[in-house]
Amino acid sequence: MPLAEIPLCVWRTRGLNFSFRGQAIRYWTAGQGEPLLLIHGFPTASWDWHYLWAPLAQRYRVIACDMLGFGDSAKPLHHRYSLIEQADLQQALLEHLKIQQPVHLFAHDYGGSVSQELLARHYEGLANIASCVFLNGGLFPERHRTLLIQKLLLSRLGWLVARSFGRDDLVRNVTQIYGPCTHPSESALDDCWSLMTANRGTRILHKLIAYLPERVVHRERWVAALQHDGVPLRFINGAVDPISGAHMLERYQELVPNPDTVLLQGIGHYPHTEAPAQVLRHYLAFREQTLANDAQKVAWS
């Protein structure tokens, strides 16, 4: 049975605000139980999780924010955007909500790199992570296949490319990274465009794209965080994603010990909107498996 979507106009009414380093951040929370932090990708926002929000909130306390520079959060023009700072933001949100117990992470794309930083902090005793599931993240920068628009935004003329970026550019670039039978509707593209242009967001696309070279800088630290034995991990991957598809999952299987992976055939870069029922099933199976493993460890201790 298809999962019901939450219209963007409804989603926006349910958001709350808190201040992070003087900037207004929009966030959402629902449900009860173990905290589950949903971390969105580039260049979209936490509304990406709207198909999974209600079913996950029936089981866990779900939490998500539009990161700095994204969606309905602040988008300061004269700011150096960083994945490290976005990890700080996630921890500040948890502190704002007074969450002290271990947190489960569910992350897509850009959010996967933020989660890698949080995992690294976990092993340094600076965060408390219970598990992590990735969706089509660029976890290994050597296997990330950069789109032309990303290369242009990274160039000297990136500021000009950002200012001239329009809805047609969004449609052209987004549709090429979806599966052949799972393209977004015109309505969904309108909503995505609305989130990107909120607070004049297209002006900073060339600043946000700095996450690509930042991944290279922190590559060893973040890959090491995946190779630790401790936090249960799963990588759910849309196979036909030209950016981080099956080729990224293959690299994960090469470098991560005892890799737990799921490959979704015919699905592109946005599994949680292209095949949300499949993603939900694989996520819940992962959590049940983790719970069973924990119970077994207790029984043997």
Secondary structure, 3 states (H helix, E strand, C coil): CCCCCCCHHHHHHCCEEEEECCEEEEEEEECCCCEEEEECCCCCCHHHHHHHHHHHHCCCEEEEECCCCCCCCCCCCCCCCCHHHHHHHHHHHHHHCCCCCCEEEEEECHHHHHHHHHHHHHHCCCCCEEEEEEECCCCCHHHCCCCHHHHHHHCCCHHHHHHHCCHHHHHHHHHCCCCCCCCCCHHHHHHHHHHHHHHHHHHHHHHHCCHHHHHHHCHHHHHHHHHCCCCCEEEEEECCCCCCCHHHHHHHHHHCCCCCEEEECCCCCCHHHHCHHHHHHHHHHHHHHHHHHHHHHHHHC
